Amino acid sequence: AVEKLGGKVERFWLSFGDYDVVGIIDMPDTVSAAAFSMAVAAGGACRTVRTTPLMSATEGMEAMKKAATCGYQPITRSAKAGN
């Protein structure tokens, strides 16, 4: 299914804790990753499926630069109170 969606299976591990299996798959885009996650979840054999997109260091740096210039201003306590 991964390959049919244009992806590649990198590694899988058995684990203890919240998830019994942890896998790394490389998908061509987020839509393909979501499609795979939905297919696995809909199959019913897995109780919980979680997809976590990973970014390269270059992508992370690009995101940080965009965040620094996006103009977001947090609402402060005094602004909420009308001060």
C-alpha positions in Angstrom: 0.0 0.0 0.0 2.9 2.4 0.8 4.5 1.8 -2.6 1.2 2.1 -4.4 0.8 5.6 -2.9 4.3 6.5 -4.1 6.1 5.9 -0.8 8.9 3.8 0.6 9.0 1.8 3.9 12.2 2.9 5.8 12.1 1.0 9.1 9.7 -0.6 11.6 10.2 -1.4 15.3 8.3 -3.2 17.9 7.9 -1.1 21.0 6.4 -0.9 24.5 4.1 1.8 25.7 1.3 3.5 23.8 2.1 1.9 20.5 3.2 -1.7 19.7 4.7 -0.8 16.4 6.5 2.3 15.3 7.3 2.8 11.6 9.1 5.3 9.4 7.7 5.6 5.9 8.7 8.2 3.4 5.7 9.5 1.5 5.8 11.9 -1.5 3.3 14.3 0.1 1.0 14.8 3.1 -2.1 13.7 1.1 -0.5 10.3 0.4 0.6 10.0 4.0 -3.0 10.8 5.2 -4.4 8.3 2.7 -2.2 5.5 4.0 -3.0 6.4 7.6 -6.8 6.4 6.8 -6.5 3.1 5.0 -4.7 1.4 8.0 -7.2 2.9 10.5 -10.2 1.9 8.5 -9.0 -1.7 8.2 -9.8 -2.3 11.8 -6.7 -4.4 12.7 -5.1 -1.4 14.4 -6.7 0.2 17.5 -4.8 3.5 17.2 -3.0 5.0 14.2 -0.9 8.1 14.5 0.8 10.0 11.7 3.6 12.4 12.6 5.1 14.4 9.7 8.8 15.0 10.0 10.7 17.9 8.6 14.3 18.1 7.5 16.6 20.6 9.2 16.4 22.8 6.1 12.6 22.7 6.2 12.7 23.5 9.9 14.9 26.5 9.3 12.5 27.7 6.6 9.6 27.3 8.9 11.4 29.3 11.7 12.2 32.1 9.2 8.5 32.3 8.1 7.4 32.2 11.8 9.7 35.2 12.6 8.1 37.3 9.8 4.4 36.2 9.9 3.3 39.1 12.1 1.7 37.0 14.8 1.2 38.8 18.1 0.0 36.9 21.2 -2.9 38.3 23.0 -1.7 39.6 26.3 -3.6 39.6 29.6 -4.0 43.4 29.5 -5.4 43.3 26.0 -8.0 40.7 27.1 -9.1 42.9 30.0 -9.5 45.9 27.7 -6.5 47.8 29.1 
